[in-house]
Amino acid sequence: MSPLTVNLIQCTTRWHDPAGNRDDFESLLAAGASADVILLPEMFSTGFTMASKALAESMDGPTVTWLRERAAALGSVVAGSLIVDDGGYFNRLIWATPDGQVQYYDKRHLFRMAGEDQYFRSGGERVIVSCQGWRLCLSVCYDLRFPVWLRNQGDYDALVCVANWPAARAAAWQTLLRARAIENQAYCIGLNIVGRDGNGLDYAGGSAVYAPDGEAVVLVGEQACQVEAILDATALTALRQAFPVALDADSFDLKS
């Protein structure tokens, strides 16, 4: 594997304004065009809202179409989650590739403290995507708290988590990102937002990329920013060979 360049866009999103958010991200995407992967936050087109019926789009709708067009134009993967109506409402992480293809992951763990489980359907499958020879496991926000679901079974090299993670639990965000990297011997990429949303919740950013040994590759504060991280395949392989904890891992089967 060659090094993988990931661009993280940490910003404020407009509340219930898909067209406005697409416009805002247009210029931000162009600034990250040299990256292999450009990440947008959870529900980047609407903010983290329970208005699923009012704001859901189809897989042929304007926001998925926009993601596909941007990926093709920039020659980069562009990924972020939005509300999708597909036989039910899903918080769906879209992974759009430069060749016009789309893969997606439906958020498995719905945040009941905000009522997400009442307005959305839970996903039932882990999704591993590939880019430049790297295998990346997709996840969304609250999923980060469930290590069994995200346990590396020898099937991924990096974990991606896009989020709207409130400032009140910022310490947990950093702790969990780092823990997922260490226990899975994989890079862990976490993208959060900043500012205040339409529900009056504050977000403190803290987007980060942790190496498989738990060291921070990128760690940003509370400001809106755009940062780039380079994932090193040589370091990843060397750690796994020198300290092969996966050989002693417990086997298990996930049940729905």
Rosetta blueprint (number, residue, H / E / L):
1 M L
2 S L
3 P L
4 L E
5 T E
6 V E
7 N E
8 L E
9 I E
10 Q E
11 C L
12 T L
13 T L
14 R L
15 W L
16 H L
17 D L
18 P H
19 A H
20 G H
21 N H
22 R H
23 D H
24 D H
25 F H
26 E H
27 S H
28 L H
29 L H
30 A H
31 A H
32 G L
33 A L
34 S L
35 A L
36 D L
37 V E
38 I E
39 L E
40 L L
41 P L
42 E L
43 M L
44 F L
45 S L
46 T L
47 G L
48 F L
49 T L
50 M L
51 A L
52 S H
53 K H
54 A H
55 L H
56 A L
57 E E
58 S L
59 M L
60 D L
61 G L
62 P H
63 T H
64 V H
65 T H
66 W H
67 L H
68 R H
69 E H
70 R H
71 A H
72 A H
73 A H
74 L H
75 G L
76 S L
77 V E
78 V E
79 A E
80 G E
81 S E
82 L E
83 I E
84 V E
85 D E
86 D L
87 G L
88 G L
89 Y E
90 F E
91 N E
92 R E
93 L E
94 I E
95 W E
96 A E
97 T L
98 P L
99 D L
100 G L
101 Q L
102 V E
103 Q E
104 Y E
105 Y E
106 D E
107 K L
108 R L
109 H L
110 L L
111 F L
112 R H
113 M H
114 A H
115 G L
116 E H
117 D H
118 Q H
119 Y H
120 F L
121 R L
122 S L
123 G L
124 G L
125 E L
126 R L
127 V L
128 I E
129 V E
130 S E
131 C E
132 Q L
133 G L
134 W E
135 R E
136 L E
137 C E
138 L E
139 S E
140 V E
141 C H
142 Y H
143 D H
144 L H
145 R H
146 F L
147 P L
148 V L
149 W L
150 L L
151 R L
152 N L
153 Q L
154 G L
155 D L
156 Y L
157 D L
158 A E
159 L E
160 V E
161 C E
162 V E
163 A L
164 N L
165 W L
166 P E
167 A H
168 A H
169 R H
170 A H
171 A H
172 A H
173 W H
174 Q H
175 T H
176 L H
177 L H
178 R H
179 A H
180 R H
181 A H
182 I H
183 E H
184 N H
185 Q L
186 A L
187 Y E
188 C E
189 I E
190 G E
191 L E
192 N L
193 I L
194 V E
195 G E
196 R E
197 D L
198 G L
199 N L
200 G L
201 L L
202 D E
203 Y E
204 A E
205 G L
206 G L
207 S L
208 A E
209 V E
210 Y E
211 A L
212 P L
213 D L
214 G L
215 E L
216 A E
217 V E
218 V E
219 L E
220 V L
221 G L
222 E L
223 Q L
224 A L
225 C E
226 Q E
227 V E
228 E E
229 A E
230 I E
231 L E
232 D L
233 A H
234 T H
235 A H
236 L H
237 T H
238 A H
239 L H
240 R H
241 Q H
242 A H
243 F L
244 P L
245 V H
246 A H
247 L H
248 D H
249 A L
250 D L
251 S L
252 F L
253 D L
254 L L
255 K L
256 S L
